Amino acid sequence: MDVEFAFLCDAATESGGKLNALGIGIDRLLLTELPQHHRRLTLVSRIAFDPEDAGDHEFRIELMGPDGAPVAPAVQAQLHIQIADPSAATRANVMIELTNPQFTVVGPHEAKVALDGVELFALPLEVSLRQPA
């Protein structure tokens, strides 16, 4: 299994195997006050699976604050991998919307992604306060 790419964005869709994303590459939020809800963040990744990865897997995403506390409810899903051609990797586009996360502190946050309890990757998200002009 190989994570080909992953990023946070405002919104994403898939059409015919192609990904469409808006506001790609969010790695910093500049907020006006705390606590503050952010309408949504979408995590997008493409994962290549090998033949030995076939079957059911538990997929989990957690958005965590600097203290390790969740910023939004964890998203869990069952992922069924069916290998079409055993001689080539099978790719899956994964798009998960993190709805209405509430940020209460500034500092480094992370979107952590795990498969079967093993962390695949973590995306950094720095939260800062905008200084008044």
DSSP file (Angstrom, degrees, kcal/mol; ACC not computed):
  #  RESIDUE AA STRUCTURE BP1 BP2  ACC     N-H-->O    O-->H-N    N-H-->O    O-->H-N    TCO  KAPPA ALPHA  PHI   PSI    X-CA   Y-CA   Z-CA
    1    1 A M              0   0    0      0, 0.0     2,-0.4     0, 0.0    48,-0.2   0.000 360.0 360.0 360.0 140.2    0.0    0.0    0.0
    2    2 A D  E     -A   48   0A   0     46,-2.4    46,-3.3    48,-0.0     2,-0.8  -0.988 360.0-137.1-143.8 128.5    1.3    3.5   -0.9
    3    3 A V  E     -A   47   0A   0     -2,-0.4    44,-0.2    44,-0.2     3,-0.1  -0.772  19.8-173.5 -83.2 112.9   -0.2    6.9   -0.3
    4    4 A E  E     -     0   0A   0     42,-2.5     2,-0.3    -2,-0.8    -1,-0.2   0.879  64.3 -20.1 -78.5 -38.8    0.3    8.7   -3.6
    5    5 A F  E     -A   46   0A   0     41,-1.1    41,-2.0     2,-0.0    -1,-0.3  -0.975  56.9-175.0-162.1 160.6   -0.9   12.1   -2.3
    6    6 A A  E     +A   45   0A   0     -2,-0.3     2,-0.3    39,-0.2    39,-0.2  -0.961  13.6 154.0-158.0 142.1   -2.9   13.7    0.4
    7    7 A F  E     -A   44   0A   0     37,-2.4    37,-2.8    -2,-0.3     2,-0.4  -0.983  37.0-115.4-160.7 163.5   -4.1   17.2    1.2
    8    8 A L  E     +A   43   0A   0     18,-0.4    18,-2.7    -2,-0.3    17,-0.9  -0.850  41.1 161.2-101.4 144.1   -6.7   19.3    3.0
    9    9 A C  E     -A   42   0A   0     33,-2.3    33,-3.0    -2,-0.4    14,-0.2  -0.891  50.0-102.6-149.6 179.1   -9.0   21.5    0.9
   10   10 A D  S    S-     0   0    0     12,-2.4     2,-0.3     1,-0.3    13,-0.2   0.900  95.8 -16.7 -75.7 -42.1  -12.3   23.4    1.0
   11   11 A A  E     -C   22   0B   0     11,-1.3    11,-2.8    31,-0.1     2,-0.3  -0.985  60.3-168.3-160.9 156.0  -14.3   20.8   -1.1
   12   12 A A  E     -C   21   0B   0     -2,-0.3     2,-0.3     9,-0.2     9,-0.2  -0.996   3.6-177.5-151.2 150.0  -13.7   18.0   -3.5
   13   13 A T  E     -C   20   0B   0      7,-2.5     7,-2.8    -2,-0.3     2,-0.4  -0.909  16.7-139.0-137.6 167.9  -15.7   15.8   -5.9
   14   14 A E  E     +C   19   0B   0     -2,-0.3     2,-0.4     5,-0.2     5,-0.2  -0.995  18.1 176.0-130.9 138.2  -14.8   12.8   -8.1
   15   15 A S  E >  S-C   18   0B   0      3,-2.5     3,-1.9    -2,-0.4    -2,-0.0  -0.932  73.3 -16.9-144.1 117.3  -16.0   12.3  -11.7
   16   16 A G  T 3  S-     0   0    0     -2,-0.4     3,-0.1     1,-0.3    -1,-0.0   0.828 127.5 -52.5  59.9  33.3  -14.9    9.4  -13.8
   17   17 A G  T 3  S+     0   0    0      1,-0.3     2,-0.4    76,-0.0    -1,-0.3   0.356 114.0 118.8  85.2  -6.8  -11.9    8.7  -11.6
   18   18 A K  E <   -C   15   0B   0     -3,-1.9    -3,-2.5    75,-0.0     2,-0.4  -0.764  58.0-136.7 -95.1 139.1  -10.8   12.3  -11.8
   19   19 A L  E     -C   14   0B   0     -2,-0.4     2,-0.4    -5,-0.2    -5,-0.2  -0.743  13.7-166.8 -93.1 140.6  -10.6   14.4   -8.6
   20   20 A N  E     -C   13   0B   0     -7,-2.8    -7,-2.5    -2,-0.4     2,-0.4  -0.998  14.0-179.2-124.2 126.0  -11.8   18.0   -8.6
   21   21 A A  E     -C   12   0B   0     -2,-0.4     2,-0.4    -9,-0.2     3,-0.3  -0.968  17.7-153.4-133.4 145.4  -10.7   20.1   -5.5
   22   22 A L  E    S+C   11   0B   0    -11,-2.8   -12,-2.4    -2,-0.4   -11,-1.3  -0.953  81.5   8.4-115.8 130.9  -11.3   23.6   -4.4
   23   23 A G  S    S-     0   0    0     -2,-0.4     3,-0.4   -14,-0.2    -1,-0.2   0.930  87.8-161.6  69.3  45.9   -8.9   25.5   -2.2
   24   24 A I        +     0   0    0     -3,-0.3   -15,-0.2     1,-0.2    -1,-0.1  -0.228  57.9  26.7 -64.7 144.2   -6.2   22.8   -2.4
   25   25 A G        -     0   0    0    -17,-0.9     2,-0.4     1,-0.2   -16,-0.2   0.824  66.4-179.2  81.4  35.2   -3.4   22.5    0.1
   26   26 A I        +     0   0    0    -18,-2.7   -18,-0.4    -3,-0.4    -1,-0.2  -0.539  20.4 148.2 -67.8 122.2   -4.8   24.1    3.3
   27   27 A D        +     0   0    0     -2,-0.4    99,-2.7     1,-0.3     2,-0.3   0.311  61.4  43.7-133.1   2.6   -2.1   23.9    5.9
   28   28 A R  E     -d  126   0C   0     97,-0.2     2,-0.5     2,-0.0    -1,-0.3  -0.978  57.3-162.3-151.2 135.9   -2.9   27.1    7.9
   29   29 A L  E     -d  127   0C   0     97,-2.9    99,-2.6    -2,-0.3     2,-0.7  -0.981   7.1-158.9-116.9 130.1   -6.1   28.7    9.2
   30   30 A L  E     -d  128   0C   0     -2,-0.5    99,-0.2    97,-0.2     2,-0.2  -0.914  21.0-169.0-108.9 104.8   -6.1   32.3   10.2
   31   31 A L  E     -d  129   0C   0     97,-3.0    99,-3.5    -2,-0.7     3,-0.1  -0.565  27.0-144.1 -98.7 157.2   -9.0   32.8   12.6
   32   32 A T  S    S-     0   0    0      1,-0.3     2,-0.3    97,-0.2    -1,-0.1   0.720  80.6  -5.7 -90.1 -23.9  -10.5   36.0   13.9
   33   33 A E  S    S-     0   0    0     96,-0.0    -1,-0.3     0, 0.0    97,-0.0  -0.981  79.0 -83.7-161.2 165.4  -11.4   34.7   17.4
   34   34 A L  S    S+     0   0    0     -2,-0.3    70,-0.2     1,-0.1     2,-0.1  -0.968  99.3  35.6-126.3 145.8  -11.4   31.6   19.5
   35   35 A P  S    S+     0   0    0      0, 0.0     2,-0.3     0, 0.0    69,-0.2   0.673  83.5 162.1 -70.1 158.0  -13.3   29.4   19.8
   36   36 A Q  E     -I  103   0D   0     67,-2.3    67,-2.9    -2,-0.1     2,-0.4  -0.988  33.4-137.3-147.5 135.2  -14.4   29.3   16.2
   37   37 A H  E     -I  102   0D   0     -2,-0.3     2,-0.5    65,-0.2    65,-0.2  -0.716  14.2-148.0 -86.4 140.2  -16.1   26.8   14.0
   38   38 A H        -     0   0    0     63,-2.5    62,-0.3    -2,-0.4     3,-0.1  -0.952  18.1-131.2-107.1 127.1  -14.7   26.2   10.5
   39   39 A R  S    S-     0   0    0     -2,-0.5    61,-2.1     1,-0.2     2,-0.3   0.876  72.4 -33.7 -49.9 -49.6  -17.5   25.3    8.2
   40   40 A R  E     - B   0  99A   0     59,-0.2     2,-0.4    60,-0.1    59,-0.2  -0.955  43.8-159.0-169.6 153.3  -15.7   22.4    6.7
   41   41 A L  E     - B   0  98A   0     57,-1.8    57,-3.8    -2,-0.3     2,-0.5  -0.983  17.8-150.0-129.8 142.4  -12.4   20.9    5.7
   42   42 A T  E     -AB   9  97A   0    -33,-3.0   -33,-2.3    -2,-0.4     2,-0.5  -0.968   3.2-150.5-118.6 127.3  -12.1   18.0    3.2
   43   43 A L  E     -AB   8  96A   0     53,-3.1    53,-2.5    -2,-0.5     2,-0.4  -0.833  18.1-173.9 -94.5 128.3   -9.3   15.5    3.3
   44   44 A V  E     +AB   7  95A   0    -37,-2.8   -37,-2.4    -2,-0.5     2,-0.3  -0.974  11.3 156.1-124.2 134.5   -8.4   14.1    0.0
   45   45 A S  E     -AB   6  94A   0     49,-2.4    49,-3.4    -2,-0.4     2,-0.5  -0.989  31.0-143.2-150.0 159.4   -5.9   11.3   -0.7
   46   46 A R  E     -AB   5  93A   0    -41,-2.0   -42,-2.5    -2,-0.3   -41,-1.1  -0.997  21.4-169.5-122.9 127.1   -5.2    8.7   -3.3
   47   47 A I  E     -AB   3  92A   0     45,-2.5    45,-2.5    -2,-0.5     2,-0.5  -0.961  12.8-147.7-120.9 131.4   -4.0    5.3   -2.1
   48   48 A A  E     -AB   2  91A   0    -46,-3.3   -46,-2.4    -2,-0.4     2,-0.4  -0.870  17.7-158.0 -97.9 125.8   -2.5    2.5   -4.2
   49   49 A F  E     - B   0  90A   0     41,-3.6    41,-2.7    -2,-0.5    39,-0.0  -0.857   4.9-143.2-108.2 138.9   -3.3   -0.9   -3.0
   50   50 A D    >   -     0   0    0     -2,-0.4     3,-2.5    39,-0.2     4,-0.2  -0.513  36.3 -97.4 -90.4 164.0   -1.3   -4.1   -3.8
   51   51 A P  G >  S+     0   0    0      0, 0.0     3,-1.6     0, 0.0    32,-0.1   0.833 123.5  59.6 -53.2 -35.3   -3.0   -7.5   -4.3
   52   52 A E  G 3  S+     0   0    0      1,-0.3    -3,-0.0     3,-0.0     0, 0.0   0.612  95.2  65.8 -71.4  -8.6   -2.2   -8.5   -0.7
   53   53 A D  G <  S+     0   0    0     -3,-2.5    -1,-0.3     2,-0.0    28,-0.2   0.451  73.9 126.8 -88.1  -1.5   -4.3   -5.5    0.5
   54   54 A A    <   +     0   0    0     -3,-1.6     2,-0.3    -4,-0.2    28,-0.2  -0.223  48.5  44.2 -59.1 144.4   -7.5   -7.0   -0.9
   55   55 A G  E    S-E   81   0C   0     26,-2.8    26,-3.2     2,-0.0     2,-0.3  -0.759  96.4 -27.7 121.9-166.0  -10.4   -7.2    1.5
   56   56 A D  E     +E   80   0C   0     -2,-0.3     2,-0.3    24,-0.2    24,-0.2  -0.687  54.3 178.3 -93.5 139.9  -12.1   -5.1    4.2
   57   57 A H  E     -E   79   0C   0     22,-2.3    22,-3.3    -2,-0.3     2,-0.6  -0.972  29.1-122.1-137.8 150.6  -10.3   -2.5    6.1
   58   58 A E  E     -E   78   0C   0     -2,-0.3    58,-3.2    20,-0.2     2,-0.4  -0.859  27.0-162.8 -96.0 123.3  -11.2    0.1    8.8
   59   59 A F  E     -EF  77 115C   0     18,-3.3    18,-2.5    -2,-0.6     2,-0.4  -0.888  10.7-179.3-106.8 133.5  -10.4    3.6    7.8
   60   60 A R  E     -EF  76 114C   0     54,-2.5    54,-2.8    -2,-0.4     2,-0.4  -0.999  12.3-170.7-140.9 135.8  -10.2    6.4   10.5
   61   61 A I  E     -EF  75 113C   0     14,-2.4    14,-2.4    -2,-0.4     2,-0.4  -0.990   6.7-176.8-125.3 133.0   -9.6   10.1   10.4
   62   62 A E  E     - F   0 112C   0     50,-2.4    50,-3.3    -2,-0.4     2,-0.7  -0.996  17.1-152.5-129.3 133.8   -9.0   12.3   13.4
   63   63 A L  E     - F   0 111C   0      9,-0.4     8,-3.2    -2,-0.4     9,-0.8  -0.931  28.7-171.8-104.0 114.3   -8.5   16.0   13.5
   64   64 A M  E     -GF  70 110C   0     46,-3.2    46,-2.2    -2,-0.7     5,-0.1  -0.820  17.1-136.9-116.7 145.5   -6.4   16.7   16.7
   65   65 A G    >   -     0   0    0      4,-3.0     3,-2.0    -2,-0.3    44,-0.1  -0.277  44.2 -86.9 -85.9 179.4   -5.4   19.9   18.5
   66   66 A P  T 3  S+     0   0    0      0, 0.0    43,-0.1     0, 0.0    -1,-0.1   0.772 129.4  52.1 -59.9 -26.8   -1.9   20.6   19.9
   67   67 A D  T 3  S-     0   0    0      2,-0.1    42,-0.1     3,-0.0    -3,-0.0   0.390 120.9-106.2 -90.8   3.8   -2.9   18.9   23.2
   68   68 A G  S <  S+     0   0    0     -3,-2.0    41,-0.0     1,-0.3    -1,-0.0   0.446  77.0 135.7  86.6  -0.1   -4.0   15.7   21.4
   69   69 A A        -     0   0    0      1,-0.1    -4,-3.0    -5,-0.1    -1,-0.3  -0.574  62.4-102.5 -81.6 144.8   -7.7   16.5   22.0
   70   70 A P  B     -G   64   0C   0      0, 0.0    -6,-0.2     0, 0.0    -1,-0.1  -0.391  24.3-166.9 -67.8 142.9  -10.1   16.0   19.1
   71   71 A V  S    S+     0   0    0     -8,-3.2    31,-2.3     1,-0.3    -7,-0.2   0.615  79.6  11.2 -98.6 -21.9  -11.3   19.1   17.2
   72   72 A A  S    S-     0   0    0     -9,-0.8    -9,-0.4    29,-0.2    -1,-0.3  -0.959 100.4 -77.3-148.4 158.7  -14.1   17.3   15.4
   73   73 A P        -     0   0    0      0, 0.0    26,-0.1     0, 0.0    -2,-0.0  -0.343  57.2-103.0 -59.4 141.4  -15.6   13.8   15.8
   74   74 A A        -     0   0    0    -12,-0.1     2,-0.5     1,-0.1   -12,-0.2  -0.341  30.6-135.6 -62.5 146.3  -13.5   11.1   14.3
   75   75 A V  E     -E   61   0C   0    -14,-2.4   -14,-2.4    -3,-0.1     2,-0.4  -0.937  24.9-176.9-108.1 123.8  -14.7    9.8   11.0
   76   76 A Q  E     +E   60   0C   0     -2,-0.5     2,-0.3   -16,-0.2   -16,-0.2  -0.938   6.8 164.8-121.3 144.0  -14.7    6.0   10.6
   77   77 A A  E     -E   59   0C   0    -18,-2.5   -18,-3.3    -2,-0.4     2,-0.5  -0.991  36.4-117.0-152.2 154.3  -15.6    4.0    7.6
   78   78 A Q  E     -E   58   0C   0     -2,-0.3     2,-0.5   -20,-0.2   -20,-0.2  -0.818  28.6-159.0 -90.7 133.7  -15.2    0.5    6.2
   79   79 A L  E     -E   57   0C   0    -22,-3.3   -22,-2.3    -2,-0.5     2,-0.6  -0.967   1.5-159.5-117.8 120.0  -13.1    0.4    3.1
   80   80 A H  E     -E   56   0C   0     -2,-0.5     2,-0.6   -24,-0.2   -24,-0.2  -0.892   7.4-160.3-102.8 118.5  -13.5   -2.7    0.8
   81   81 A I  E     -E   55   0C   0    -26,-3.2   -26,-2.8    -2,-0.6     2,-0.5  -0.873   9.7-178.0-103.1 120.2  -10.5   -3.2   -1.5
   82   82 A Q        -     0   0    0     -2,-0.6     2,-0.6   -28,-0.2    -2,-0.0  -0.977  20.4-140.6-118.1 120.7  -11.1   -5.3   -4.6
   83   83 A I        -     0   0    0     -2,-0.5     6,-0.1     1,-0.2   -33,-0.0  -0.706  16.3-174.7 -86.5 119.4   -8.1   -5.9   -6.8
   84   84 A A  S    S+     0   0    0     -2,-0.6    -1,-0.2     1,-0.3     5,-0.1   0.888  78.0  22.1 -79.7 -41.6   -9.0   -5.8  -10.5
   85   85 A D    >   -     0   0    0      3,-0.3     3,-2.2     1,-0.1    -1,-0.3  -0.936  65.0-157.4-132.6 107.9   -5.6   -6.7  -11.9
   86   86 A P  T 3  S+     0   0    0      0, 0.0    -1,-0.1     0, 0.0     4,-0.1   0.650  92.9  61.6 -61.8 -13.8   -3.2   -8.6   -9.7
   87   87 A S  T 3  S+     0   0    0    -37,-0.1     2,-0.3     2,-0.1   -37,-0.0   0.522 108.1  43.2 -89.2  -4.4   -0.3   -7.5  -11.8
   88   88 A A  S <  S-     0   0    0     -3,-2.2    -3,-0.3   -39,-0.0    -4,-0.1  -0.967  90.2 -98.2-139.5 154.3   -0.9   -3.8  -11.1
   89   89 A A        -     0   0    0     -2,-0.3     2,-0.5   -39,-0.1   -39,-0.2  -0.384  31.6-134.2 -67.7 147.1   -1.8   -1.6   -8.1
   90   90 A T  E     -B   49   0A   0    -41,-2.7   -41,-3.6    -2,-0.1     2,-0.4  -0.918  21.3-148.1-102.8 128.9   -5.4   -0.7   -7.6
   91   91 A R  E     -B   48   0A   0     -2,-0.5     2,-0.4   -43,-0.2   -43,-0.2  -0.769  11.2-167.2-103.3 142.4   -5.9    3.0   -6.7
   92   92 A A  E     -B   47   0A   0    -45,-2.5   -45,-2.5    -2,-0.4     2,-0.5  -0.995  13.8-144.5-127.8 129.9   -8.6    4.5   -4.5
   93   93 A N  E     -B   46   0A   0     -2,-0.4     2,-0.5   -47,-0.2   -47,-0.2  -0.817  19.6-162.6 -88.4 128.5   -9.5    8.1   -4.2
   94   94 A V  E     +B   45   0A   0    -49,-3.4   -49,-2.4    -2,-0.5     2,-0.4  -0.963  13.1 175.3-117.6 124.2  -10.6    8.9   -0.7
   95   95 A M  E     +B   44   0A   0     -2,-0.5     2,-0.5   -51,-0.2   -51,-0.2  -0.978   3.6 175.8-130.0 117.7  -12.5   12.1    0.1
   96   96 A I  E     -B   43   0A   0    -53,-2.5   -53,-3.1    -2,-0.4     2,-0.5  -0.984  20.2-144.3-126.5 125.3  -13.7   12.7    3.6
   97   97 A E  E     -B   42   0A   0     -2,-0.5     2,-0.9   -55,-0.2   -55,-0.2  -0.774   3.7-154.9 -90.7 126.4  -15.5   15.9    4.8
   98   98 A L  E     -B   41   0A   0    -57,-3.8   -57,-1.8    -2,-0.5     2,-0.4  -0.874  23.7-149.9 -98.8 102.5  -14.7   17.0    8.3
   99   99 A T  E     -B   40   0A   0     -2,-0.9   -59,-0.2     1,-0.2   -60,-0.1  -0.615  56.9 -19.2 -88.1 128.4  -17.8   19.0    9.1
  100  100 A N  S    S-     0   0    0    -61,-2.1    -1,-0.2    -2,-0.4   -61,-0.2   0.825  71.6-169.5  56.5  45.7  -17.8   22.0   11.5
  101  101 A P        -     0   0    0      0, 0.0   -63,-2.5     0, 0.0     2,-0.6  -0.389  14.7-137.6 -63.7 145.6  -14.6   21.4   13.4
  102  102 A Q  E     -I   37   0D   0    -31,-2.3     2,-0.5   -65,-0.2   -65,-0.2  -0.925  11.8-158.0-110.5 118.3  -14.3   23.7   16.5
  103  103 A F  E     +I   36   0D   0    -67,-2.9   -67,-2.3    -2,-0.6     3,-0.1  -0.828  20.5 165.5 -96.5 127.3  -10.9   25.3   17.1
  104  104 A T        +     0   0    0     -2,-0.5     2,-0.3   -69,-0.2    -1,-0.1   0.532  61.6  37.1-117.4 -13.3  -10.3   26.4   20.6
  105  105 A V  S    S-     0   0    0      2,-0.1    -1,-0.2   -71,-0.0     2,-0.2  -0.969  73.7-120.9-139.5 154.0   -6.5   27.0   20.7
  106  106 A V        +     0   0    0     -2,-0.3    22,-0.2    -3,-0.1    20,-0.0  -0.509  65.5  67.7 -84.9 163.3   -3.8   28.3   18.4
  107  107 A G  E    S- H   0 127C   0     20,-2.9    20,-2.3    -2,-0.2     2,-0.4  -0.704  87.6 -18.7 123.4-173.5   -0.9   26.1   17.4
  108  108 A P  E     + H   0 126C   0      0, 0.0     2,-0.3     0, 0.0    18,-0.2  -0.546  56.6 179.0 -76.5 125.1   -0.1   23.0   15.4
  109  109 A H  E     - H   0 125C   0     16,-2.6    16,-2.5    -2,-0.4     2,-0.3  -0.731  10.3-151.8-113.1 166.6   -3.1   20.7   14.7
  110  110 A E  E     -FH  64 124C   0    -46,-2.2   -46,-3.2    -2,-0.3     2,-0.7  -1.000  17.1-146.4-144.1 142.0   -3.0   17.4   12.7
  111  111 A A  E     -FH  63 123C   0     12,-2.4    12,-2.5    -2,-0.3     2,-0.4  -0.941  30.7-162.2-101.2 109.9   -5.4   15.4   10.5
  112  112 A K  E     -FH  62 122C   0    -50,-3.3   -50,-2.4    -2,-0.7     2,-0.5  -0.807   6.4-164.1-101.4 132.8   -4.4   11.8   11.2
  113  113 A V  E     +FH  61 121C   0      8,-2.8     7,-3.2    -2,-0.4     8,-1.4  -0.962  10.0 179.6-119.5 128.3   -5.4    9.0    8.9
  114  114 A A  E     -FH  60 119C   0    -54,-2.8   -54,-2.5    -2,-0.5     2,-0.4  -0.941  17.3-157.6-128.5 149.2   -5.2    5.4    9.9
  115  115 A L  E >  S-FH  59 118C   0      3,-2.5     3,-1.6    -2,-0.3   -56,-0.2  -0.992  85.0 -12.2-125.8 121.9   -6.0    2.1    8.2
  116  116 A D  T 3  S-     0   0    0    -58,-3.2    -1,-0.1    -2,-0.4   -57,-0.1   0.862 131.0 -54.1  54.4  39.0   -6.7   -0.9   10.5
  117  117 A G  T 3  S+     0   0    0    -59,-0.4     2,-0.5     1,-0.2    -1,-0.3   0.461 115.3 113.5  80.6   0.7   -5.3    1.0   13.4
  118  118 A V  E <  S- H   0 115C   0     -3,-1.6    -3,-2.5     0, 0.0     2,-0.2  -0.926  71.9-118.6-109.2 124.6   -2.0    1.9   11.8
  119  119 A E  E     - H   0 114C   0     -2,-0.5    -5,-0.3    -5,-0.3     3,-0.1  -0.417  27.9-177.5 -64.6 126.2   -1.3    5.5   11.0
  120  120 A L  E     -     0   0C   0     -7,-3.2     2,-0.3     1,-0.4    -6,-0.2   0.862  63.6 -30.5 -87.3 -44.8   -0.9    6.0    7.2
  121  121 A F  E     - H   0 113C   0     -8,-1.4    -8,-2.8     2,-0.0    -1,-0.4  -0.980  48.6-138.8-165.5 165.3   -0.1    9.8    7.3
  122  122 A A  E     - H   0 112C   0     -2,-0.3   -10,-0.2   -10,-0.2   -12,-0.0  -0.999  13.3-149.9-135.4 134.7   -0.8   13.0    9.2
  123  123 A L  E     - H   0 111C   0    -12,-2.5   -12,-2.4    -2,-0.4     2,-0.1  -0.908  20.0-129.2-105.9 127.3   -1.4   16.4    7.6
  124  124 A P  E     - H   0 110C   0      0, 0.0     2,-0.3     0, 0.0   -14,-0.2  -0.457  23.2-176.5 -75.7 147.0   -0.3   19.5    9.5
  125  125 A L  E     - H   0 109C   0    -16,-2.5   -16,-2.6    -2,-0.1     2,-0.4  -0.870  11.0-156.1-144.4 106.6   -2.7   22.3   10.1
  126  126 A E  E     -dH  28 108C   0    -99,-2.7   -97,-2.9    -2,-0.3     2,-0.5  -0.717   6.9-157.3 -86.1 129.0   -1.4   25.5   11.9
  127  127 A V  E     +dH  29 107C   0    -20,-2.3   -20,-2.9    -2,-0.4     2,-0.3  -0.938  19.8 168.3-110.8 125.2   -4.1   27.5   13.6
  128  128 A S  E     -d   30   0C   0    -99,-2.6   -97,-3.0    -2,-0.5     2,-0.4  -0.881  32.7-118.2-130.7 161.1   -3.3   31.2   14.2
  129  129 A L  E     -d   31   0C   0     -2,-0.3     2,-0.4   -99,-0.2   -97,-0.2  -0.867  28.3-123.2-100.7 135.1   -5.2   34.3   15.3
  130  130 A R        -     0   0    0    -99,-3.5     3,-0.0    -2,-0.4  -100,-0.0  -0.614  27.4-128.2 -73.8 129.7   -5.4   37.3   12.9
  131  131 A Q        -     0   0    0     -2,-0.4    -1,-0.1     1,-0.1   -99,-0.0  -0.612  29.1-103.6 -79.5 138.0   -4.1   40.4   14.6
  132  132 A P              0   0    0      0, 0.0    -1,-0.1     0, 0.0  -100,-0.0  -0.306 360.0 360.0 -61.8 145.3   -6.4   43.4   14.5
  133  133 A A              0   0    0     -3,-0.0    -2,-0.0     0, 0.0    -3,-0.0   0.463 360.0 360.0 -77.5 360.0   -5.3   46.0   12.0
